[in-house]
């Protein structure tokens, strides 16, 4: 009986660890584009930086706390950027810093999103 209890406890521990590390993102590309929509005018040199843009940048940064979330946000940003005409890549690259946010990867078209991790 003691052996049976040890197996059950071990299985529960393994299951708990597995469930605690999500392998898929909870953030959708729709969330990313909606959250950052107020930034498009600024990023295409069509207007000043609206405060709503930085609110969105900070909000998205708070949402993306796991490796899958960071990778998803990266992929969504790269995908959305392809559809925006006149995007100023220098403004895009510096937007997080401009808004007072630190992100663990460079904001560039060339960024390999698969290499992004929350591990330091």
C-alpha positions as CSV (number, residue, x, y, z in Angstrom):
1,X,0.0,0.0,0.0
2,X,2.9,2.4,0.8
3,X,4.3,1.8,-2.7
4,X,1.0,2.6,-4.3
5,X,0.8,5.9,-2.3
6,X,4.3,6.9,-3.5
7,X,3.3,6.2,-7.1
8,X,0.2,8.4,-6.7
9,X,2.1,11.2,-5.1
10,X,4.8,11.1,-7.8
11,X,2.2,11.2,-10.5
12,X,0.4,14.1,-8.9
13,X,3.7,16.0,-8.6
14,X,4.5,15.4,-12.3
15,X,1.0,16.4,-13.3
16,X,1.3,19.6,-11.2
17,X,4.6,20.6,-12.8
18,X,3.3,19.9,-16.3
19,X,0.1,21.9,-15.7
20,X,2.1,24.8,-14.2
21,X,4.2,25.3,-17.4
22,X,1.8,26.2,-20.3
23,X,3.1,25.2,-23.7
24,X,0.7,27.4,-25.6
25,X,0.1,31.1,-25.5
26,X,-3.0,32.6,-24.0
27,X,-2.6,35.7,-26.1
28,X,-4.1,36.0,-29.5
29,X,-2.9,38.1,-32.5
30,X,-6.3,39.9,-32.2
31,X,-5.4,41.0,-28.7
32,X,-1.9,42.1,-29.8
33,X,-3.2,44.2,-32.7
34,X,-6.1,45.7,-30.8
35,X,-3.9,46.6,-27.8
36,X,-1.4,48.4,-30.1
37,X,-3.7,49.9,-32.7
38,X,-3.3,53.4,-31.2
39,X,0.4,53.2,-32.1
40,X,0.0,52.9,-35.8
41,X,-0.2,56.6,-36.6
42,X,3.0,57.3,-34.6
43,X,4.8,54.3,-36.1
44,X,4.1,55.5,-39.6
45,X,5.2,59.0,-39.0
46,X,1.6,60.2,-39.2
47,X,1.2,61.7,-35.8
48,X,2.6,62.2,-32.3
49,X,2.8,59.4,-29.8
50,X,-0.6,59.1,-28.2
51,X,-0.6,58.2,-24.5
52,X,-3.0,55.4,-25.3
53,X,-0.2,53.8,-27.3
54,X,2.1,53.5,-24.3
55,X,-0.9,52.2,-22.2
56,X,-1.2,49.4,-24.8
57,X,2.5,48.7,-24.8
58,X,2.6,48.4,-21.0
59,X,-0.6,46.3,-21.0
60,X,0.8,43.9,-23.5
61,X,4.1,43.6,-21.7
62,X,2.2,42.7,-18.5
63,X,0.1,40.1,-20.4
64,X,3.2,38.4,-21.9
65,X,4.9,36.7,-18.9
66,X,5.5,33.2,-20.2
67,X,7.8,32.0,-23.0
68,X,4.9,30.9,-25.2
69,X,3.2,34.3,-24.7
70,X,6.4,36.2,-25.6
71,X,6.9,34.1,-28.7
72,X,3.3,34.6,-29.7
73,X,3.4,38.4,-29.3
74,X,6.6,38.4,-31.3
75,X,5.1,36.4,-34.2
76,X,1.9,38.6,-34.1
77,X,3.9,41.8,-34.2
78,X,5.9,40.6,-37.2
79,X,2.8,39.4,-39.0
80,X,0.9,42.7,-38.3
81,X,3.8,44.8,-39.3
82,X,3.9,43.3,-42.8
83,X,0.4,44.7,-43.4
84,X,1.2,48.3,-42.3
85,X,2.4,50.5,-45.2
86,X,5.0,53.1,-44.3
87,X,6.1,51.6,-41.0
88,X,9.1,53.4,-39.6
89,X,11.3,50.5,-38.3
90,X,13.4,52.8,-36.1
91,X,10.3,54.0,-34.3
92,X,9.1,50.4,-34.0
93,X,12.4,49.2,-32.5
94,X,12.4,52.0,-29.9
95,X,8.7,52.0,-29.0
96,X,9.0,49.9,-25.8
97,X,11.8,52.1,-24.5
98,X,10.0,55.2,-25.5
99,X,7.0,53.9,-23.4
100,X,9.2,53.0,-20.5
101,X,9.0,49.2,-21.0
102,X,11.9,46.7,-21.3
103,X,11.3,43.7,-23.5
104,X,13.6,40.7,-23.6
105,X,14.2,40.7,-27.3
106,X,14.8,43.2,-30.1
107,X,11.7,44.5,-32.0
108,X,12.8,43.8,-35.6
109,X,11.6,41.9,-38.6
110,X,14.7,39.7,-38.4
111,X,14.0,38.6,-34.8
112,X,13.7,34.8,-34.5
113,X,10.7,34.5,-32.2
114,X,11.5,30.8,-31.5
115,X,14.7,32.0,-29.6
116,X,12.7,34.1,-27.2
117,X,12.5,32.8,-23.6
118,X,11.7,34.1,-20.2
119,X,14.8,32.4,-18.9
120,X,17.7,34.8,-18.2
